[in-house]
Amino acid sequence: MKSRGFKITLAVLLAALAGMAWLRFRPPPAPPPPVDLTKHDGKTIDFSSGKPVIKDSPRDRAAIEKAKKEMDEAARGVTFGPSPKKTEPPPAPPPAPPPPSK
């Protein structure tokens, strides 16, 4: 009876080790092919499925136009001034005097 339990335990342990080895040493998934952005100008590229899916519906185009208008409106009055001049750090303080000797 003890021999049967030992065999089952050994079989489960070997199966678990084989599964861990398979998960660890399997090759990584191939990356999706690159998307040529110049060919899809003004279209929506949806990556939510893990792969690039090109969408070009009137609803998507309307959302893109709306977002462009909002960004242009938000950035209309934004200006950037000159960079501040770099100042040199203050000089290091003088070393502390030695402690008095007794």
C-alpha positions in Angstrom: 0.0 0.0 0.0 2.8 2.4 0.8 4.5 1.6 -2.4 1.4 2.7 -4.4 1.2 6.1 -2.6 4.9 6.7 -3.2 4.5 6.0 -6.9 1.5 8.4 -7.2 3.4 11.1 -5.3 6.5 10.5 -7.5 4.3 10.7 -10.7 2.7 14.0 -9.6 6.1 15.5 -8.7 7.6 14.5 -12.1 4.5 15.9 -13.9 4.8 19.2 -12.0 8.6 19.4 -12.8 8.0 18.6 -16.5 5.3 21.3 -16.7 7.5 23.9 -15.0 10.4 23.1 -17.4 8.1 23.4 -20.4 6.8 26.8 -19.3 10.3 28.0 -18.5 12.0 26.9 -21.7 9.4 27.4 -24.4 10.3 30.0 -27.0 8.7 33.5 -26.5 5.8 34.4 -28.8 6.7 36.1 -32.0 6.2 39.9 -32.0 3.5 41.3 -34.2 4.6 42.6 -37.5 5.4 46.3 -37.5 2.8 48.7 -38.7 3.7 51.2 -41.5 2.3 54.4 -40.1 2.7 56.4 -43.3 0.3 54.0 -45.0 -2.3 54.4 -42.3 -2.3 58.2 -41.7 -5.5 59.4 -40.1 -6.7 55.8 -39.2 -7.1 54.2 -35.8 -4.7 51.4 -34.9 -6.2 49.3 -32.2 -3.7 47.3 -30.1 -6.3 46.1 -27.5 -6.2 42.5 -28.8 -2.4 42.4 -28.7 -2.1 42.7 -32.5 -2.5 45.9 -34.6 -5.9 46.2 -36.1 -6.5 49.1 -38.5 -9.9 50.8 -38.2 -11.2 53.5 -40.4 -14.8 54.1 -39.7 -16.6 57.4 -39.8 -17.0 57.2 -36.0 -13.2 56.8 -35.6 -12.5 59.7 -38.0 -14.9 61.9 -36.1 -13.2 61.1 -32.8 -9.8 61.9 -34.3 -11.0 65.2 -35.6 -12.6 66.1 -32.3 -9.4 65.2 -30.4 -7.3 67.3 -32.8 -9.5 70.3 -32.3 -9.4 69.9 -28.5 -5.6 69.6 -28.6 -5.2 72.7 -30.8 -7.6 74.7 -28.6 -5.7 73.6 -25.4 -2.3 74.5 -26.9 -3.4 77.8 -28.6 -2.0 80.2 -25.9 0.9 78.1 -24.7 4.3 79.6 -25.2 7.7 78.7 -23.8 10.1 81.3 -22.4 13.8 81.2 -22.5 15.6 78.6 -20.4 16.8 79.9 -17.0 20.5 80.6 -16.8 22.5 78.0 -15.0 24.0 79.3 -11.8 27.1 77.9 -10.2 26.7 76.1 -6.9 27.7 78.0 -3.8 31.2 77.4 -2.6 31.8 74.6 -0.1 31.8 75.7 3.6 35.2 75.8 5.3 36.3 72.7 7.2 35.2 72.5 10.8 37.9 73.4 13.4 39.5 70.5 15.2 38.1 69.7 18.7 39.9 71.2 21.6 42.4 68.9 23.2 42.5 68.3 26.9 
